[in-house]
Amino acid sequence: MTLIRTLSACLMIAWASPALATCDEGEEVIRFTHVVSAVGHPKGEAATALADEVNRILQGRACMIVHPNAEAYNDDQKMFDALLAGEVHLAVPTFSKLGGVSTRFRVFDLPFLFRDLEHVIDYTYLPEVETLLEAGLDKGYRGLAYWMTGMSQMSAIHPLVRPQDAQGLRFRIQGSPVEQAVFNTLGAEAETLAFRDVLSSLQSGKVNAQANTWTNIWLREFYTAQDGVTATNHGLVASMVITSDAWWQSLAPDVQADLSFAIQLTTHERNRFAYQLNELAQNNLRDAGVPIRTLSEDARAEWVRTLAPVWDQFRDEIGSDLISAAVQSGGTS
């Protein structure tokens, strides 16, 4: 068993019982849906850790049941509708799925805006970024926290070293217009696919390239249909814990306060752990003999120059204030 799976399995043993426990009569049932693995994935393990905290702190008043791996919903419109209908209570879609809630969330999809995960985490604590949690209130959604998965790397059926190497490829994307613009700027095509369909689509040739975190590439075995991975660190895979504002306001004050505390505690602890899980996944890929290519300073500068126009393309709908704040807090060179 690889190190990342051994570590994750140990953590899961400690968490499994509270996360999957049935609720007692009289407890407020909180259903949490997400689309990733419960084990080994930063977001999946954070959801399990949150359930553990909720079921401990709110015992007798509320309990949380987690539905991983899209068992309840994909991160699509049905999930957003289910939140408003009260069929589920918490979800954690990536920012690429949140453009319909507010275009300002697209700041997290801009290429080469963030240096690393530490930079992103620090950015989320800036006042103007914390305010984004309320950007969807007019549509009925309330953001509760920012959860990190990792920085994004590229892979394809041939090596990707210079921007021109992406020309003619067909990349899988989550559906963000920013992602679409990134790969179109590189001379590539882009196709929106659900996370669960990525590997089969790579294997069938429906797409022949993708961009994702080390943990996703390793755990979902995307590398088996690709010629190595290039450590581009060009983008970010991160999510927002969201709920229906109507449901949130309906909670008893003590339940709302303790649930908020559990979410903030879990966010602080698990976002830092996301870095470690990605490092472990990268090491596992290397140990498995998967070619990992690192960009030279010159090559990276060429990627940055090539994709710089994407910032200007989305500046008005995102807001220069959010982009400038990212740059000033430690952004790109």
PyMOL commands that set and color helices and strands:
alter all, ss='L'
color gray80, all
select helices_A, chain A and resi 3-20+42-57+77-85+95-97+103-109+117-124+127-134+137-139+163-166+177-185+195-204+214-219+222-225+245-250+253-287+297-318+320-328
alter helices_A, ss='H'
color red, helices_A
select strands_A, chain A and resi 28-33+62-67+90-91+141-156+170-173+189-192+209-212+229-244+292-294
alter strands_A, ss='S'
color yellow, strands_A
deselect
rebuild
show_as cartoon
